[in-house]
Amino acid sequence: MTSTETSLESSPESSPGPRAAAKAAPGDRRRWFALAIVMTAAFMDLVDVTIVNIAIPSIQEEAGASWSQIQWITAGYALAFAAGLITGGRLGDIHGRKRLFLLGIGGFTLASALCGFAANPEMLVASRILQGAMAAMMVPQVLSIVHATFPAHERGKVFGLFGAIVGLGAVSGPLLGALLTEWNLFGLEWRPIFLINLPVGIAGLILGSRFITESKAPKALKLDLVGVVLVTLGLLMLLYPLTRGRELDWPVWGYVSMAGSIGVFGALVAYERRKGARDGSPLIELSLFRVRSFAAGVAVQTVFGVGLGVFFLVWTLYMQTGLGWSPLRAGLTGVPFSLAVSTAAGLSVQKLVPRFGRKVLQTGALTMGVGVLLYIWESERYGLGIAPWQMALPLVVMGVGMGLIVAPLTDAVLSDVPREHAGSASGLINTVQQMGNALGLGLVAVVFFGRIGDRLTPADVGPAFVDAFEHALGWVALVMFAIFLLMFALPKRPAQHLEGGAEDAPEAAPSGDRERELVA
């Protein structure tokens, strides 16, 4: 323990409880160093999600990865993150947020090195799964540490900074990935997109150990490892056959596995009900689903995650493999989308939702659906000759729609949830969105690759990928319409459950990782 930590932790005010830490914080300027460290870690995670998408075609070409392996490079990360998100928050409550943050950032850095030096696609997939699991330890602690370090009156400023980080991450991720791939530093091809995390992670590990104050929840819940195992097993039984099915000519065991996943999820519900009655610490608080707006919100988040999972992967493949664009050209093409998301997200929370309520979210779903249909029309009209500027309009429309949804959705879903269950509810919302994202990435094998023939000549690749892209976007448009209908179950005037809004609910922080929601 350093002298800094000793001085901070030895005082009576800075006992492990987050409320005590918050009281000690105003006189300690070092809390702003701690904030910079956790925000950098959050930024690293955000960028890592978006930076990989733009490099996928290069990974496929240079590493010789199959299409199913390409899907698992992204889906494996999302699945591991989703399965470990709530558990990561609980571990921080029990063993200390600082300790879990440092473990997470150290593991994330190590996993990034393994990704960067992967000898084959199998090692890359395994390393990405490890990376997602480490992110699940690191990310939930970020807002927990903010709660434990800053008093309520300063958190508005802090969350404003988080919003800026979200916007910067959304814009810089694709561009940074494009530049690193295009530059081919030291002949490493795509590998620098992972290796760039090493100096950032090492610095975060060293500085975090010095400047972050340890904190724990006063009444931490017990772990529900059986629940985590059942959730992960059920998703694997569903996703693995979806991802590999086309490649293996849809074997019988795949259908059996997908059907069996229903039984696993049923067993999960039964177990969670018993565990909740026994010790009050289930992974999933089933009583929350009696709240109509919450149940509908979980459905919205899941379906929305599916749509985003499908879109972002097929969009990358469409531009780089179908149209033959360079990573840099594809990355620059996405800038209008990122800017539109960030701008609309800020307006929706600050100006629109307080005045128009649920209608803003429904308008966002319809707007994003219109943007998708406009994109299909542009693609059909211009075919292989489409230019980046011709994509700008549909991308801006889609970005505005997405921004109107992602920022206020969590507050809308939590409006009718009892305050004592806010932590469990927000954690479950973010978890199901990540699970939906993993499911969407698995469905790419059906809605995109299922449209492409097995043996394509070089002349057939472009038209086949364009056609598959338009077909996949048709499904995304249907998803947006489904979300619009589901949103009728949300409150007309959702309350604003902002993190840090209640001094008596520190447990809500671990799972409320809103910074990830804005980049899905």
Secondary structure, 3 states (H helix, E strand, C coil): CCHHHHHHHCCHHHCCCHHHHHHHHHHCCHHHHHHHHHHHHHHHHHHHHHHHHHHHHHHHHHHCCCHHHHHHHHHHHHHHHHHHHHHHHHHHHHHCHHHHHHHHHHHHHHHHHHHHCCCCHHHHHHHHHHHHHHHHHHHHHHHHHHHHHCCHHHHHHHHHHHHHHHHHHHHHHHHHHHHHHHHCHHHCCCCHHHHCHHHHHHHHHHHHHHHCCCCCCCCCCCCCHHHHHHHHHHHHHHHHHHHHCCCCCCCHHHHHHHHHHHHHHHHHHHHHHHHHHHHCCCCCCHHHHHCHHHHHHHHHHHHHHHHHHHHHHHHHHHHHHHCCCCHHHHHHHCHHHHHHHHHHHHHHHHHHHHHHCHHHHHHHHHHHHHHHHHHHHHHHHHHHHCCHHHHHHHHHHHHHHHHHHHHHHHHHHHCCCCHHHHHHHHHHHHHHHHHHHHHHHHHHHHHCHHHCCCCCCHHHHHHHHHHHHHHHHHHHHHHHHHHHHHHHHCCCCCCCCCCCCCCCCHHHCCCCCHHHHCCC
